[in-house]
């Protein structure tokens, strides 16, 4: 749902045609009656085009408002709206293995995975290699850095997981 608020700051009532222009969408104009010194919301139900999710990640809007009759007041708004998929990023599988030569791991999209416009499942595969397990696990470290919980036990786990003496001392 896309919406804007029209505000009439004059001392006269107006009939206003609101015309949205957005790349990749055909959105119909709407006519609104605005009383003097009043405001009204105008909304459109839209479906974001697939290319906005896979490409630049933005919808570029220009919304024109023009008074019909009267003194012909008008205004316009241009805005780039960031678009992100409404699907959460999740980890479906993780493997920790010692590699000596070749490692083969069969992969496939999870059942029910969302597809893009080309019919290809969304998402991807991330692979990282390091010479020693003792060098640490960057994914685990990132997870602890973003760890949202604040109770004592969980903060203790975070301090230990990050090997952070200052956090450990702060728990004291």
Residue pairs with C-beta under 8 A, 6 or more apart in sequence:
1 43
1 44
1 45
1 46
2 20
2 22
2 27
2 43
2 44
2 46
2 61
2 81
3 41
3 42
3 43
3 44
4 18
4 41
4 42
4 63
4 77
5 39
5 40
5 41
5 42
6 16
6 18
6 32
6 34
6 39
6 40
6 41
6 42
6 65
7 38
7 39
8 14
8 16
8 34
8 35
8 36
8 37
8 38
8 39
9 37
10 36
10 37
10 73
11 36
11 37
12 36
12 70
13 33
13 34
13 35
13 36
14 33
14 34
14 67
14 68
14 70
14 73
15 31
15 32
15 33
15 34
15 67
15 68
15 69
15 70
16 31
16 32
16 33
16 34
16 65
16 66
16 67
16 68
17 29
17 30
17 31
17 65
17 66
17 68
18 29
18 30
18 31
18 32
18 42
18 63
18 64
18 65
19 29
19 63
19 64
19 65
19 66
20 27
20 29
20 44
20 61
20 62
20 63
21 27
21 61
21 62
21 63
21 64
22 46
22 59
22 60
22 61
22 62
23 59
23 60
24 49
24 51
24 52
24 59
25 46
25 49
25 59
27 44
27 46
28 44
30 42
30 44
31 68
32 40
32 42
33 40
34 40
48 59
48 83
50 116
50 117
51 117
52 58
52 59
52 83
53 83
53 84
53 85
53 116
54 116
54 117
57 82
57 83
57 84
58 80
58 81
58 82
58 83
59 80
59 81
59 83
60 78
60 79
60 80
60 81
61 77
61 78
61 79
61 80
61 81
62 76
62 77
62 78
63 76
63 77
63 78
64 74
64 75
64 76
65 74
65 75
65 76
66 72
66 73
66 74
67 73
67 74
85 114
85 122
87 114
87 122
92 110
93 107
94 139
95 105
96 133
96 137
97 103
97 105
98 133
99 129
107 125
109 121
109 123
113 121
113 122
113 123
114 121
114 122
115 121
115 122
116 122
128 138
128 139
140 161
141 161
141 162
144 157
144 158
144 161
144 162
145 162
147 154
147 157
147 158
147 161
149 155
149 158
152 171
155 167
155 171
156 168
156 171
158 164
158 167
159 167
159 168
159 170
159 171
160 168
